[in-house]
Amino acid sequence: MDIAQHIKELKASLPEGVTLVAVSKFHPVEALQEAYGAGQRIFGESRAQELVAKAKVMPSDVEWHFIGPLQSNKVKDIAPFIHLIHSIDSLKLLQEVEKQAAKHERILRVLLEIHVAKEDTKHGFTPDECRALVQQLPDLPHVRICGIMGMATLTDDETQIAREFHTLHALFEELKSTAFQGSNDFSILSMGMSHDYPLAIREGSNMVRVGTYIFGEREY
Ligand SMILES: *Cc1c(COP(=O)(O)O)cnc(C)c1O
């Protein structure tokens, strides 16, 4: 398993304008360092404790992205340095992000997670819940909503995956031209993982979150 080689191949294959988040959850710091050595600076983690521990030892120019389910009581741990939270799935969480961001005098960048997959285990707002949320968003001066994130159903049915990504893209465009009209910040459509990122890119993704393809299978 040559992590550096995989990073280079992947980067070379991504169209311009598509950002690679290297999902390093459950992998040791040595693996991240190898990816860093190959030029990777954006890493995604799904547990606050693990992210904080890795951030302490990795170089300070790494951009840390939080991609997993986030408990409100963990926001304070990542608020001082997190670059982007992909997984906002409730108004309550958004309000906690606002509170912690204010405390640290930062503006925190977030994505709204949208549930389009068939599995109930996945998180996020339905498209309608998302529309309702953004229409009545309270004043959150320390939060910047930069786009949406979603996952397709884990299936071999490419038609279904494409349809779900298409739904996400359509919602992204809709929000951009309505609730977030005139905002340059609302620009990120985060979709696509190891097994479906080429399809996600074809359906308009501009940020892919790839773990297994780079680092190999995770040991939980
Ligand atoms: C783990 C994870 C990924 C990466 O998945 P791979 O299949 O290993 O590429 C992407 N996004 C989210 C939200 C994840 O939890």
The ligand as an SDF file (V2000), in Angstrom:
LIG
                    3D

 15 15  0  0  0  0  0  0  0  0999 V2000
  -15.5490    7.4290    6.1750 C   0  0  0  0  0  0  0  0  0  0  0  0
  -16.1910    8.4940    5.3840 C   0  0  0  0  0  0  0  0  0  0  0  0
  -15.7480    8.8000    4.0830 C   0  0  0  0  0  0  0  0  0  0  0  0
  -14.6500    8.0220    3.3630 C   0  0  0  0  0  0  0  0  0  0  0  0
  -15.1020    6.7710    2.9750 O   0  0  0  0  0  0  0  0  0  0  0  0
  -14.2010    5.7920    2.0670 P   0  0  0  0  0  0  0  0  0  0  0  0
  -15.1770    4.8140    1.5710 O   0  0  0  0  0  0  0  0  0  0  0  0
  -13.1770    5.1910    2.9750 O   0  0  0  0  0  0  0  0  0  0  0  0
  -13.5920    6.6110    0.9990 O   0  0  0  0  0  0  0  0  0  0  0  0
  -16.3580    9.8540    3.4260 C   0  0  0  0  0  0  0  0  0  0  0  0
  -17.3370   10.5700    4.0010 N   0  0  0  0  0  0  0  0  0  0  0  0
  -17.7980   10.3030    5.2270 C   0  0  0  0  0  0  0  0  0  0  0  0
  -18.8840   11.1340    5.7810 C   0  0  0  0  0  0  0  0  0  0  0  0
  -17.2400    9.2540    5.9530 C   0  0  0  0  0  0  0  0  0  0  0  0
  -17.7210    8.9960    7.1730 O   0  0  0  0  0  0  0  0  0  0  0  0
  1  2  1  0
  2  3  1  0
  2 14  2  0
  3  4  1  0
  3 10  2  0
  4  5  1  0
  5  6  1  0
  6  7  2  0
  6  8  1  0
  6  9  1  0
 10 11  1  0
 11 12  2  0
 12 13  1  0
 12 14  1  0
 14 15  1  0
M  END
$$$$
